[in-house]
Amino acid sequence: MAQILIRRIDDAAMERLRAVAKQRGMSVEAVAREAVQNLTPVPSRDPVIEARSIRAMNMHEPLDSVAIIREYRDNDSPYR
């Protein structure tokens, strides 16, 4: 595994990091590692596969925008 050394961290930022670590019952190093891992996500899969999986999560049928516009246009009442 790789290592990183970060110099010149603002004192206030370090105190916030220590407070978060204490609150979570973790070491400062573990909290910092978690932050780095969250800021550097693993590259996604093939874009086509990713798009299909996102589309599969959508349980609604596609909206017909023309029908919606016509419904609003033809509706007699100004507001619903």
Distance bins in CASP14 RR format, pairs under 12 A and 6 or more apart:
PFRMAT RR
TARGET T0000
AUTHOR 0000-0000-0000
RMODE 2
METHOD distances of the structure
MODEL  1
1 33 0 0 0 0 1 0 0 0 0 0 0
1 37 0 0 0 0 0 1 0 0 0 0 0
2 33 0 0 0 0 0 1 0 0 0 0 0
2 36 0 0 0 0 0 1 0 0 0 0 0
2 37 0 0 0 0 0 1 0 0 0 0 0
2 40 0 0 0 0 0 1 0 0 0 0 0
3 29 0 0 0 0 0 1 0 0 0 0 0
3 32 0 0 0 0 0 1 0 0 0 0 0
3 33 0 0 0 0 0 1 0 0 0 0 0
3 36 0 0 0 0 0 1 0 0 0 0 0
4 29 0 0 0 0 0 1 0 0 0 0 0
4 32 0 0 0 0 1 0 0 0 0 0 0
4 33 0 0 0 0 1 0 0 0 0 0 0
4 35 0 0 0 0 0 1 0 0 0 0 0
4 36 1 0 0 1 0 0 0 0 0 0 0
4 37 0 0 0 0 0 1 0 0 0 0 0
4 40 0 0 0 0 0 1 0 0 0 0 0
5 29 0 0 0 0 0 1 0 0 0 0 0
5 32 0 0 0 0 0 1 0 0 0 0 0
6 13 0 0 0 0 0 1 0 0 0 0 0
6 14 0 0 0 0 0 1 0 0 0 0 0
6 17 0 0 0 0 0 1 0 0 0 0 0
6 28 0 0 0 0 0 1 0 0 0 0 0
6 29 0 0 0 0 0 1 0 0 0 0 0
6 32 1 0 0 1 0 0 0 0 0 0 0
6 33 0 0 0 0 0 1 0 0 0 0 0
6 35 0 0 0 0 0 1 0 0 0 0 0
6 36 0 0 0 0 1 0 0 0 0 0 0
7 14 0 0 0 0 0 1 0 0 0 0 0
8 14 0 0 0 0 0 1 0 0 0 0 0
9 15 0 0 0 0 0 1 0 0 0 0 0
9 16 0 0 0 0 0 1 0 0 0 0 0
9 17 1 0 0 1 0 0 0 0 0 0 0
9 18 0 0 0 0 0 1 0 0 0 0 0
9 28 0 0 0 0 0 1 0 0 0 0 0
9 32 0 0 0 0 1 0 0 0 0 0 0
10 16 0 0 0 0 1 0 0 0 0 0 0
10 17 0 0 0 0 0 1 0 0 0 0 0
11 17 0 0 0 0 0 1 0 0 0 0 0
11 18 0 0 0 0 0 1 0 0 0 0 0
12 18 0 0 0 0 0 1 0 0 0 0 0
12 19 0 0 0 0 0 1 0 0 0 0 0
13 19 0 0 0 0 0 1 0 0 0 0 0
13 20 0 0 0 0 0 1 0 0 0 0 0
13 28 0 0 0 0 0 1 0 0 0 0 0
13 31 0 0 0 0 0 1 0 0 0 0 0
13 32 0 0 0 0 0 1 0 0 0 0 0
13 35 0 0 0 0 0 1 0 0 0 0 0
14 20 0 0 0 0 0 1 0 0 0 0 0
14 21 0 0 0 0 0 1 0 0 0 0 0
14 28 0 0 0 0 1 0 0 0 0 0 0
14 31 0 0 0 0 0 1 0 0 0 0 0
14 32 0 0 0 0 0 1 0 0 0 0 0
15 21 0 0 0 0 0 1 0 0 0 0 0
15 22 0 0 0 0 0 1 0 0 0 0 0
15 28 0 0 0 0 0 1 0 0 0 0 0
16 22 0 0 0 0 0 1 0 0 0 0 0
16 23 0 0 0 0 0 1 0 0 0 0 0
16 28 0 0 0 0 0 1 0 0 0 0 0
16 31 0 0 0 0 0 1 0 0 0 0 0
16 32 0 0 0 0 0 1 0 0 0 0 0
16 35 0 0 0 0 0 1 0 0 0 0 0
17 23 0 0 0 0 0 1 0 0 0 0 0
17 24 0 0 0 0 0 1 0 0 0 0 0
17 26 0 0 0 0 0 1 0 0 0 0 0
17 27 0 0 0 0 0 1 0 0 0 0 0
17 28 1 0 1 0 0 0 0 0 0 0 0
17 29 0 0 0 0 1 0 0 0 0 0 0
17 30 0 0 0 0 0 1 0 0 0 0 0
17 31 1 0 0 1 0 0 0 0 0 0 0
17 32 1 0 0 1 0 0 0 0 0 0 0
17 33 0 0 0 0 0 1 0 0 0 0 0
17 34 0 0 0 0 0 1 0 0 0 0 0
17 35 0 0 0 0 1 0 0 0 0 0 0
18 24 0 0 0 0 0 1 0 0 0 0 0
18 25 0 0 0 0 0 1 0 0 0 0 0
18 26 0 0 0 0 0 1 0 0 0 0 0
18 27 0 0 0 0 1 0 0 0 0 0 0
18 28 1 0 1 0 0 0 0 0 0 0 0
18 29 0 0 0 0 0 1 0 0 0 0 0
18 31 0 0 0 0 1 0 0 0 0 0 0
18 32 0 0 0 0 0 1 0 0 0 0 0
19 25 0 0 0 0 0 1 0 0 0 0 0
19 26 0 0 0 0 0 1 0 0 0 0 0
19 28 0 0 0 0 1 0 0 0 0 0 0
19 31 0 0 0 0 1 0 0 0 0 0 0
20 26 0 0 0 0 1 0 0 0 0 0 0
20 27 0 0 0 0 0 1 0 0 0 0 0
20 28 0 0 0 0 1 0 0 0 0 0 0
20 30 0 0 0 0 0 1 0 0 0 0 0
20 31 1 0 1 0 0 0 0 0 0 0 0
20 32 0 0 0 0 1 0 0 0 0 0 0
20 34 0 0 0 0 1 0 0 0 0 0 0
20 35 0 0 0 0 1 0 0 0 0 0 0
21 27 1 0 0 1 0 0 0 0 0 0 0
21 28 1 0 1 0 0 0 0 0 0 0 0
21 29 0 0 0 0 1 0 0 0 0 0 0
21 30 1 0 0 1 0 0 0 0 0 0 0
21 31 1 0 1 0 0 0 0 0 0 0 0
21 32 0 0 0 0 1 0 0 0 0 0 0
21 33 0 0 0 0 0 1 0 0 0 0 0
21 34 0 0 0 0 1 0 0 0 0 0 0
21 35 0 0 0 0 0 1 0 0 0 0 0
22 28 0 0 0 0 1 0 0 0 0 0 0
22 30 0 0 0 0 0 1 0 0 0 0 0
22 31 0 0 0 0 1 0 0 0 0 0 0
23 31 0 0 0 0 1 0 0 0 0 0 0
24 30 0 0 0 0 1 0 0 0 0 0 0
24 31 1 0 0 1 0 0 0 0 0 0 0
24 32 0 0 0 0 0 1 0 0 0 0 0
24 34 0 0 0 0 1 0 0 0 0 0 0
24 35 0 0 0 0 0 1 0 0 0 0 0
25 31 0 0 0 0 1 0 0 0 0 0 0
26 32 0 0 0 0 1 0 0 0 0 0 0
26 33 0 0 0 0 1 0 0 0 0 0 0
26 34 1 0 0 1 0 0 0 0 0 0 0
26 35 0 0 0 0 0 1 0 0 0 0 0
27 33 0 0 0 0 1 0 0 0 0 0 0
27 34 0 0 0 0 0 1 0 0 0 0 0
28 34 0 0 0 0 0 1 0 0 0 0 0
28 35 0 0 0 0 0 1 0 0 0 0 0
29 35 0 0 0 0 0 1 0 0 0 0 0
29 36 0 0 0 0 0 1 0 0 0 0 0
30 36 0 0 0 0 0 1 0 0 0 0 0
30 37 0 0 0 0 0 1 0 0 0 0 0
31 37 0 0 0 0 0 1 0 0 0 0 0
31 38 0 0 0 0 0 1 0 0 0 0 0
32 38 0 0 0 0 0 1 0 0 0 0 0
32 39 0 0 0 0 0 1 0 0 0 0 0
33 39 0 0 0 0 0 1 0 0 0 0 0
33 40 0 0 0 0 0 1 0 0 0 0 0
34 40 0 0 0 0 0 1 0 0 0 0 0
43 50 0 0 0 0 0 1 0 0 0 0 0
44 50 1 0 1 0 0 0 0 0 0 0 0
44 51 0 0 0 0 0 1 0 0 0 0 0
44 53 0 0 0 0 1 0 0 0 0 0 0
44 54 0 0 0 0 0 1 0 0 0 0 0
45 51 0 0 0 0 0 1 0 0 0 0 0
45 52 0 0 0 0 0 1 0 0 0 0 0
45 53 0 0 0 0 1 0 0 0 0 0 0
45 54 0 0 0 0 0 1 0 0 0 0 0
46 52 0 0 0 0 1 0 0 0 0 0 0
46 53 0 0 0 0 0 1 0 0 0 0 0
47 53 0 0 0 0 0 1 0 0 0 0 0
47 54 0 0 0 0 0 1 0 0 0 0 0
48 54 0 0 0 0 0 1 0 0 0 0 0
48 55 0 0 0 0 0 1 0 0 0 0 0
49 55 0 0 0 0 0 1 0 0 0 0 0
49 56 0 0 0 0 0 1 0 0 0 0 0
50 56 0 0 0 0 0 1 0 0 0 0 0
50 57 0 0 0 0 0 1 0 0 0 0 0
51 57 0 0 0 0 0 1 0 0 0 0 0
51 58 0 0 0 0 0 1 0 0 0 0 0
52 58 0 0 0 0 0 1 0 0 0 0 0
55 62 0 0 0 0 0 1 0 0 0 0 0
61 67 0 0 0 0 0 1 0 0 0 0 0
62 68 0 0 0 0 0 1 0 0 0 0 0
63 69 0 0 0 0 0 1 0 0 0 0 0
63 71 0 0 0 0 0 1 0 0 0 0 0
64 70 0 0 0 0 1 0 0 0 0 0 0
64 71 0 0 0 0 1 0 0 0 0 0 0
65 71 0 0 0 0 0 1 0 0 0 0 0
65 72 0 0 0 0 0 1 0 0 0 0 0
66 72 0 0 0 0 0 1 0 0 0 0 0
66 73 0 0 0 0 0 1 0 0 0 0 0
67 73 0 0 0 0 0 1 0 0 0 0 0
67 74 0 0 0 0 0 1 0 0 0 0 0
68 74 0 0 0 0 0 1 0 0 0 0 0
68 75 0 0 0 0 0 1 0 0 0 0 0
69 75 0 0 0 0 0 1 0 0 0 0 0
71 77 0 0 0 0 0 1 0 0 0 0 0
71 80 0 0 0 0 0 1 0 0 0 0 0
72 78 0 0 0 0 0 1 0 0 0 0 0
72 79 0 0 0 0 0 1 0 0 0 0 0
72 80 0 0 0 0 1 0 0 0 0 0 0
END
